[in-house]
Amino acid sequence: MSDIDPDDPGDPGFIQFYDLRTPEGRRLTLDSFRSHLRYHRKRLYRWVRERTLLTDKSYSDAPEGKLIRIDPTAVTRETRTKMGTVLDEANVVYGGRWDEATLPLRSRFQARSMFRHFEDGIPWEATRQYREVRSKLRRGQEWRGCTTEDELLAYLRRYDRLLEKIREEGYKSQAELLDEEPSVTKSQNRDAKRPRLNEIGVNVGRDGELYWQFKGQHRLCLAQLLDLDSVPAVVVARHKHWQQIRDEIRAADDVEGLSDRATRHLGHPDLDDITPVSGSTTDRGRGRPD
């Protein structure tokens, strides 16, 4: 490693790694070295996470991309930050402690920015989401079709109009929006391969808890801000213990033969394809009763 020139030390507080190279022989700059560190740190974290929090991978009997109605205010935590994309696979079932690796939904800067803007009156330009995306744009990266700060601000202001539209017309599913405005809805579909499934994506924990995983994060926040009774969502991943409840109910001849644990969950929105909702004794995750 070369000696550091005291008259040109580079980034304050950091050592410049002049002689570090990639396997291909390219010299690493300090920025690229940091990028390599971040990349391998993420790979290491994923490796540890998948071996300590995930076990017994299988798949659910439920229809792939199953749509349910949920009470948006019941989704207060998320699995995306700690579990990443490993739980994005449709209908996947995992055992393990992944449903304990959660964080408050509002800890995500995107959600926190929404609530700060709408609840506290903070202008979009003062939110962290604006600052984070602005940094990307200044590095030459694109975000949701935006390449300039003016386009970014115009995009964020769409949420102001969307909030009022939902308040006046109600929350519409992607299927309804596709029927009404197919070209606009398809152009704004940046999350799901199939536009009709571009709903809020949730995972189901071992005891039926719902966690946000991907898609529709901003729409979920708007639904919570408006205190809506229910919104459509798509189930992505399920915990092994929750799948066991589905299996028990599906195999039962009648409700009387169910275990206390399964009976307690009758009426959960993820069970409506295998048992009548009228048997419910719990409201966890459901749209609120009339």
Buried (B, 14 or more C-beta within 10 A) or exposed (E): EEEEEEEEEBEEEEEBBBEBEEEEEEEBBBEBBBEEEEEEEEEEEBEEBBEEBBEEBEEBEBEEBBBBBBBBEBBBBBBBEBBBEBBBEBBBBBBBEBBEBBBEBBEBBBBBBBBBBBEEEBEBEEBBBBEEBBEEBEEEEEBEEBEEBEBBBEBBEEBEEBBEBBEEEEBBBBBBBBEEEEEEBEEBBEBBEEBBBBBBBBBBBBBBBBBBBBBBBBBBBBBBBBEBBBBBBBBBBBBBBBBBBBBBBEEBEEEEEBEEEBBBBBBBBBBBEBBEEEBBEEEBBBBEEE
